[in-house]
Amino acid sequence: MATFDIPNIVQSLHEARLSWRQAQRRASEPGGREFPSRDALSDVIESLKGVLFPMRLGPPDLRQESEDFHVAHALDAALHSLLKQVRLELKYNAALTGATDRDIDHDALAATRTFAAALPAIRTLLDSDVLAAYQGDPAARSVDEVLLCYPGVLAMIHYRLGHQLYVLGLPLLARIVAELAHGATGIDIHPGATIGAGFFIDHGTGVVIGETAVIGERVRVYQAVTLGAKRFPTDAEGNLQKGLPRHPVVEDDVVIYAGATILGRITLGKGAVIGGNVWLTHDVPPGGRIAQAESREGAFANGIAST
């Protein structure tokens, strides 16, 4: 029978954890869970999908006449579970904010209630995303197919929910929600990005949208599109400056084809079309058309595009 040196491995792992906590100035006294749970949040989001779209993403045996009952029961359970995770993030931040346990309980409940109240508006936004996908893809046979099958729609459900957590001051929870979709779809949308109604990601694998990107309404992007940062400013000590606007602004009705890389705080004007595999670091005016050859030749070095 095989044997393993379990006691020594356990002791070595204990020492490694202790060394890390001391280096990070973390508390080492006994206590409960310190961070939000990825698994718990995954369960919350799965429940909320069924709350938002009960007859399509809810339980397989759900009947329409019991739809409201299911939504009420699932929503109550999901919100109570979410409240626990919100408390954990706020407790984790308490060392910096100086918040007391009473402050944490108050703020966690307020944030969870605000999140819950936003769900009808989130559903409306997601309806616009689903409709945009159906209207924008000739292969789509129905809005139901789009909701059930399209990775871009799954990513947007996670983004819309995660973004609400982000604006409520819960960036860790928001990022976990976003990364659950990233792992499932290959679509990486930072929850801090601002995305308007009717957003459609076709195919989707490899799409990256950065934290400070601002996207208008009825925008369509294809696989492997990057809306990224061109450079990362540092402070006097060489540390990255966080939170600065560094990603593109994409105005209404823009189309960005597969493989395009768009970097920096530039603006793509309303109705612009960006061709496949373009590398772009300059503004494009409203209605501008960018092709790969034009991008290579530097036709837009001065921010002026042909139409």
Secondary structure, DSSP 8 states (H G I E B T S, - for coil): -----HHHHHHHHHHHHHHHHHHTT---SS-S--S--HHHHHHHHHHHHHHHSHHHHS-TT--GGGHHHHHHHHHHHHHHHHHHHHHHHHHHHHHHH---HHHHHHHHHHHHHHHHHTHHHHHHHHHHHHHHHHHH-TT---HHHHHHH-HHHHHHHHHHHHHHHHHTT-HHHHHHHHHHHHHHHS-EE-TTSEE-SS-EESS-TT-EE-TT-EE-SS-EE-TT-EEE-S---B-TTS-B--S---S-EE-TT-EE-TT-EEESS-EE-TT-EE-TT-EE-S-B-TT-EE-HHHHHTTTTTTS----
